[in-house]
Amino acid sequence: MILLGHDEAVANWVANLTGKPFQPPYTAFGTIHEGRITGGFVFTGFNGSSIELSLAGHGVTNRGLWRAILHYVFDQLKADRIQIHTARSNLTVRALAPRLGFEFEGKSRRFYGKEDAFVYSLVRDDLPLFRQRWRL
């Protein structure tokens, strides 16, 4: 089940898993199972055309949630891109992002202190293929 309207609870849950604290303003969507948060998406840093997405947990491949994410980012905010930064050592997200439909853009040196980050994005032009791939 999708959890909306509990931004702080979901952001805190994702922060506990990732070790990455979030400062408002942010928006968060979650997945719940048996009354507990099992996955979360936190949106930060919206600058009018781009927004950062942090994700963690189970349910990150939930079609209904991706439908809500696309609606929020591209229809409500009118953004042109979603980007994900992940630590070079985070092999799980580095493998997951391209499978989700995000394109590898490059490396941000020392983004996490001494560790580099890899950057992935999904842009408005990618949406037809993304929707086809996800059957949205």
N, C-alpha and C positions, 0 to 999 in steps of 0.2 A: 504494500500500500504506500502511496506517496504522502509525504508529510510536508505541508506548506504552512506558513504563518508562525513557525517556531524557529525563527532565524538564529537567535542566540543559542538555543539548545543544540541545534544541528552544528552551528559553527564551533561551539565548544567541544562537541563530540569529535568533529574532524580534527580540531586542533590537538586534542588528546592523542589521536592516532598518529598524526603527522609530525607533532612537535612544532608546528607552525601556528603561533597565535594570530588571531584576527582582530583588527580594530575596526569599529564602525566607521563609515557605513559599509554594510555588506547585506547581501540577501542570500538565503540558504534554502535548499530543498533537501529533503531526506527520504529515506525508505525506512519503513518500520515493519517489524514482524513480531507478533505476539506482544505488542505494546512497547517494544524496545527499538531504538534507532539501530539500524544495521548498515546504513550507508548514507553518505552525505556529499553534497555539492555546495561549495561556498563561492559566491561571486564577489569580487572586490575590484577596486581600481578602475571603475568605469570612467572613461575620459571623453565620452560622446561618440566614439566610433569603435572602441575596443574594450573588452572586459576580461579580467583574469578569472580562471576557473580552477579551484582546488577540489579534488575529489578523493574519497577514501571509503573503504568498506565494501560490503556486498550490495548488489543491486545497481551497480554503475552501468550495467548493460540493460536496464529495464526500459523497454520501448516507450511506455507511458511517461516515464520520467524524462526521456530524451525529447519526447514531443513537447512536454512542458518547458524544458530548457530552451529548445529552439524558439518556441513562442515567446518566452520571456526575453531572450537576448535579441532576436531578430525582428520580432513583431512589436513588442512593448517598448523596448529600449531603442529600437531602430539601429542597433549596433551593426557594424560590418564584419566583426571578427571576435572569436573567442580564442584566448591563448592559455596554454598550460605550461608552467615551468616545472620541471622535476629534477631532482638531484641526479647527477651522473650515476650514482650508486643504486638508484631506484630502478632496478631492472624490470620490476612488475609494471610500473607506469610507462616506462620506455617501450615495453612490448605492447601494452594495452592501447596507448594513444593512437598509433597507426591503425590498429584493428578497429577502433571506434570510428576512424575516418579523419583523424587529425593528421596534418602534414608536418613532418620534421622541418624546422626552419633553421636551426643552428644551435650554437652554444653560447651561453652567457658566462663569461669567465668569473670565477670566484663569487657567484651569485649567492651561495649559501656559506659565506665566510671563506673557508679554504677549499670548498667544493664547488665545482662548476655545475651549472644547470643546463639541461637540454630544453629547447623551446619547441612547442608544437602549436599549430593553429588550425582553426576551422573558419573559413571566410564565407561570406554570403554566396559567392560564386560556386562554392562547393556543395551548397544545399541540395540541388537536384540529385546528385549522385549519392549524397549522404542519406537523403530520404528514401531513395530507391534501395540502397544497401540495407537500411533498417526497416523497410516496408512501412514507412510512416505516412 
